Amino acid sequence: MTHNEIILLGGMTLVTFLVRYPLLAMSGRITLPPRLLQALNYVPPAVLTAIVVPTVLVEENNLWLSSDNPRLIGALAALGIGLWKKNLLLTILVGMGVFLLWQTLLS
């Protein structure tokens, strides 16, 4: 790692810390309304969905909804096992396994 990269990494760390620390430091003194706290429960699933769905369904700026899409087949398998078993590790393993198997079968 070069000297400039170390300085860049340190600067990014410092900026990230300075942006987030004041909110964390004051979090014990601030009381959020129950409706806001309830709404904040939807943020992680919404963000995860916004990241995963385009990755699974879009290939080269085109919608890819077919059985030739191993990411879609893996995601559907993961969704099914996740809803059925409610086990995160099993969901990840099954989703990745189906994805890799489907990708291997197609190539």
N, C-alpha and C positions, 0 to 999 in steps of 0.2 A: 504494500500500500504506500502510495506516495504521500509526501507531506501535505500537498493540496487536498488530497482525498481525506486525510485525517482532519484537517481544518474544516472541510465541508461537512463531514460527519458530526463533528463536535458542534458546529453551528446549527445544523438541523436538530440535533438533540436539544440544544439550549432553547431554540425557538419553540419546539414542541413542548418542552417543560414549562416555559414561561407562559404559553397560551393556556395550558391545562391546569397548572398548579393553583392559581387563584380560585378557580371554581371548586377544586377539591378542598382547598383550605377553608372555604366558606360553606361547604356543603352541610356541615353540622349545625350551622346557624340559620340556614334557609329552610323554611317549611313550604313544600310544594303542595298545591291543592290536590286532593285525591283524584279528580278527573284528569289532571295532567299526568300524575303518576300512572294512572290506568292507561292513558294514551301512549306513554313512553314504553309500555310493554310491547307495543306493536312495531317499534322501531327496528329491533334486530331481525325479525322475520321479513320486514319490508326491504331492508338493505340487502339481506341475503338473497331474496328473490330478485332484486334489481341486478345483482351481480351474476347469479346462476342462470336465469332464464335466457338472456342473450347469448351466453356462452354455449348453452345446450341447443338452442334453436336456430342460431344464425351462423352461416358459413359463407364467407366472402360476400357479405352484405345481402345475402338471400336467405329467406326463410327455408329451413330444411326440415320438413315434417314428413319423414318416410322411415321405413324399416332399415334403410341403408345408413341411418344416422346412429352410430354406436353411443354417442353421448345421450341422445334422447332415450334409447332403450335402457341404458344404465340408470338414467335419472328416473325413468318410470319404475324400474325395479327397486331403486332406492326409496322412492315415494311409497310404493306398495309395502315393502318390508318395514319402513319407518312407521307407517300408519298402523300396521298390524302388530308389530312387536314392541314399538316404542323404545328401541334400544339403539343409541347413537352409533356405537362401535359396529354393531351388526349391520346397521343401515349403510355405513360407509363401506364396509367390507363387501357386502352384497352388491352395492352400486358399482364399485370399482371392479369387482370380479366380473359382473355381467358386461360392463363396458369393455374390459380387456378381452373377454371371450368373444363378444360380438365383433369387435375390431379385428381380432385374429381370424374369425370365420369369414369376414368380408374381404380380407386381403389375400 
